[in-house]
């Protein structure tokens, strides 16, 4: 399963997915190196990647980004996949 967005929503979805036997590839807008502590906490079935790699990681993907980030999603990598969008309207709208 790929998760694009590693904030409160994305990280909680990752935890729930891992408990239910999924492998998780999680991404954020700052790059995989900034997710080292989260991935260490999540355990060996989780890894950090860029958004395009997270989108390609499974049969479906979760998008958990602030609304302002929707235009930056890896559209080609998400094509043909089931995409669950958390509709994060509360993100920072700078």
N, C-alpha and C positions, 0 to 999 in steps of 0.2 A: 504494500500500500504506500502510495506517495502522499505526503502532506506538505502543502505549500503554505507556510506560515507557522512560526514556532513560538508565538506568544501564548497567552493564557489559553485560548481556545485550541490552537493547534497542538500544544504540548499535552493538554488533557485528552484530546482525541488520540494522540499517540499512546498515552498510557493505557487507555481503554482498549485500543487495538492490540497492544502487546499482551495484555492480560488474556485476550481472546485468541491468541496464537498467531497473530499477524506479524510479519516482518515489516518494519517501518523505515522509510527513507524520508527524512524531514529536511525542509529547506526554509531559509529566510532571505530577506533582501540584502543582508550584509555579507553572506558567504558562509560556507560550511565550517570554516575555522572558528567562527564565533559561536558555534553550537557544541563545542567540545564538552563543556560541563553538562549540558542537557543530555547529550548522547551517553555520556558516562553514567549519568543517573538512570537513564532508561534501560541500559543494559545491552547485551551482545546482539540482540535482535533488532537493534536500531542503528542507523548510520545517518550522517549528515551529508548533504549534497547540494548542488545548485538546483534551482527551481526546475529547470528542464529535465534534469536527471530524476528528480522526485516525481515529476509528471510521468516519466517513462517507466517508473519502477513497478507498477502493478496494473491490474485490470481496472482499477479505479483510483481516483485521487480526491483528496479533500483540499479545498481552497479555504484558508482561514486567514485572509489578509484584510486590512482595512480597505474600505471601498475605493479609496484613491489609488490603490495598487492593482486594481483589476486590469487596467490597460497594459500592465507589464507582465501579464501571465504568459507562459510559453504555449501559445495557441497550437502550434503544430504538434507538440508532444502530447497535448491533451486531446487532440482530435481522435474521435472514435472511442473514447473512454467514458465511463460513467464518472461524472464530476459532481461531487457534493460541495455546495457552496454554503458556508456558514453565514453569509450576509453580514459581515462585521461593519455595521454602520457606525459603531462607537469608536473606531480607531481614530487616530489623530488626523484631522482633516486640515492640515496646514495649507 
